[in-house]
Amino acid sequence: MAQLTVPRTDPDPGDRSGLAGDTVRRIMHVAAALRHHQDLDIAALGLTPAVARALHQLDPDRPLPARDLADQLRCDRSNVTALVDKLEQAGLVERRVDPADRRQKTLVVTEAGRLMREQVHRVLSDSRLLAGLSTDELSVLRELVWKVSDGGCPEDCGPQ
């Protein structure tokens, strides 16, 4: 696969708009590279990115109704049904009757699901693109990213 690059434009240091635009393009490039590596590594686990992200959202110690998973993933409940079907077929989750409300089923992460979820977590935490940074540079980058994300998300931007 060809290496994608973002052309270096080096806007005038006094051109705040140009600097910001270049920075946003670079952030998007890094995000795409991270996603590319994650998708390859998730496929190596035998999962699709959507199924892996659904599994990652589930708390193994707290069964969850599928509708709540849909809310967390910010997708339609019908899409979550297909994702949960795949998770269940893989033996990673089970649908069980909610003891508090027998009309409702909850998603319970199985032992195999716990192990796979740990692997997915490692994939989603992979920092190979940051390997060239010193500890000081990484610390500065983390603080800057935290600052622009307003300590999380400046708006309601979905699951973190």
Residue pairs with C-beta under 8 A, 6 or more apart in sequence:
4 29
4 32
4 33
5 29
6 25
6 26
6 29
9 18
9 22
10 22
11 18
11 19
11 21
11 22
12 18
13 19
30 129
33 129
34 126
34 129
37 126
37 128
37 129
38 49
38 123
38 124
38 126
39 49
41 123
41 126
42 48
42 49
42 52
42 120
42 123
45 52
45 116
45 119
45 120
45 123
46 90
47 55
47 90
47 116
47 120
48 86
50 83
51 83
51 86
51 87
51 90
52 120
52 123
52 124
53 73
54 69
54 73
54 80
54 83
54 84
54 87
55 87
55 92
55 93
55 109
55 113
55 116
55 117
55 120
56 117
56 120
56 121
56 124
57 69
57 72
57 73
57 159
58 64
58 69
58 93
58 107
58 109
58 113
58 117
59 109
60 109
60 113
60 114
60 117
63 96
63 98
63 106
63 107
63 108
64 106
64 107
65 98
65 104
65 105
65 106
65 107
66 77
66 80
66 81
66 84
66 95
66 105
66 107
67 77
67 80
69 80
69 83
69 84
69 107
70 76
70 77
70 79
70 80
72 159
73 79
73 80
73 83
73 159
74 158
74 159
84 93
84 95
84 107
87 93
87 107
87 113
88 94
88 95
90 112
90 116
91 110
91 112
91 113
92 109
92 110
92 112
92 113
92 116
92 117
93 107
93 108
93 109
93 110
93 113
94 107
94 108
94 110
95 105
95 106
95 107
95 108
96 105
96 106
96 108
97 104
97 105
97 106
98 104
98 105
98 106
109 117
130 138
130 141
133 141
152 160
153 160
